[in-house]
Amino acid sequence: MSDRVKQLVRDEIQALSAYHVPEPGNMIKLDAMENPYLWPQEMQSQWLEGLKNIAVNRYPDPSAASLTRRLEQVMDVPSGMRSILGNGSDELIQIICMALAKPGAVVLAPEPTFVMYDMIARFTNMRYQSVPLDSTFQLDMPAMLQAIEEYNPAVIFLAYPNNPTGNLFTEQDVRTIIEKSSGLVVVDEAYHAFAGHSFMPMLKEYDNLVVMRTVSKMGLAGLRLGILSGSADWLNEFDKIRLPYNINVLTQYSAEFALQHSDILKQQTDQICQDRETMQQAMAEIEAIKQYPSNANFILFKVLAGDSAQLFESLKQDRVLIKRFPDTSGPLAGCLRVTIGKPEENEAFLKALKKALRKSVALSVER
Ligand SMILES: *Cc1c(COP(=O)(O)O)cnc(C)c1O
């Protein structure tokens, strides 16, 4: 690094390592919670037809008004609430943090959770505090309440269901946190399509609650589109920070088109929920692993017999890419996370997993 760079770039940024996304090559990609399905042929043709009329020489509608209305409808945003859209919910997290980053302001979240809360807190010069989940990955309420009291966080992020653990926190615990917090509570419902529970209807009950969703996990990850909903009081302030043309014309058109066919997306996510159950049953038969309950489109599991890093590599050799966690201690030690794919992809994963486990058991017997 040159002296000039070293001198000018903020220390917190120099200390970071860039977010690493592995190259999938031609592997079966079960690492990133994507929906594996494309659209039916007929729907693709209609979409392409409409694409001809998109004027890429013009700026997009700065507030994406029509798409916002459509999303509010599809996401059941209660009437009287306001929403803004982001370039993925990642951008919405950034907007929230930028708005609340008074000197010394604290971001609080449980641990382990979605890594972008921590990253974006650093980007925006906020202090990040985390509270370990309990051994079942539920909120440790005495510790959470103590942290709220001690740090008085400007914002608390709760992923519901949580990533990477996959579970829902109990509704009562989340309510208690909202009630005890004098800051903002963001319930991040990235996996709403698979969850069966939501805090969206509770927006009217709490003036310090906002709900965030994304279309990424329901089949439109490539479009980069998230929505944040809550009272106009909050959203009007956040909207001031949002860059004027953050949702490009291709995304505005394509998302609106897709949401007009939300029955298709719903069929796909229902299929994934069904296949999650099939996968859970199959994984329950495998003694060398312990899986955790999931209300999302992925399953976290712990390798009980054998080494998770070796297992991960062995799956890769069989062309199956899942997610591993670098920590060798802590709650995710020995854990891997697999996204629910198409039935045949899930089968390929199970087969490769069993093979890898046999190999690692054989190895440990040899030693
Ligand atoms: C995947 C994920 C997101 C990111 O969503 P994008 O809209 O793709 O930026 C946000 N929150 C959680 C908990 C996630 O797992």
The ligand as an SDF file (V2000), in Angstrom:
LIG
                    3D

 15 15  0  0  0  0  0  0  0  0999 V2000
  -29.5530  -12.2120    1.9690 C   0  0  0  0  0  0  0  0  0  0  0  0
  -29.8930  -11.3130    3.0980 C   0  0  0  0  0  0  0  0  0  0  0  0
  -30.0580   -9.9330    2.9010 C   0  0  0  0  0  0  0  0  0  0  0  0
  -29.5810   -9.2570    1.6430 C   0  0  0  0  0  0  0  0  0  0  0  0
  -30.5230   -9.0770    0.7270 O   0  0  0  0  0  0  0  0  0  0  0  0
  -30.2680   -8.2590   -0.6110 P   0  0  0  0  0  0  0  0  0  0  0  0
  -31.6010   -7.6740   -0.8330 O   0  0  0  0  0  0  0  0  0  0  0  0
  -29.8830   -9.2730   -1.6230 O   0  0  0  0  0  0  0  0  0  0  0  0
  -29.2280   -7.2170   -0.3890 O   0  0  0  0  0  0  0  0  0  0  0  0
  -30.4730   -9.1550    3.9640 C   0  0  0  0  0  0  0  0  0  0  0  0
  -30.6780   -9.7020    5.1700 N   0  0  0  0  0  0  0  0  0  0  0  0
  -30.4840  -11.0080    5.4130 C   0  0  0  0  0  0  0  0  0  0  0  0
  -30.7100  -11.5410    6.7780 C   0  0  0  0  0  0  0  0  0  0  0  0
  -30.0730  -11.8470    4.3780 C   0  0  0  0  0  0  0  0  0  0  0  0
  -29.8220  -13.1370    4.6390 O   0  0  0  0  0  0  0  0  0  0  0  0
  1  2  1  0
  2  3  1  0
  2 14  2  0
  3  4  1  0
  3 10  2  0
  4  5  1  0
  5  6  1  0
  6  7  2  0
  6  8  1  0
  6  9  1  0
 10 11  1  0
 11 12  2  0
 12 13  1  0
 12 14  1  0
 14 15  1  0
M  END
$$$$
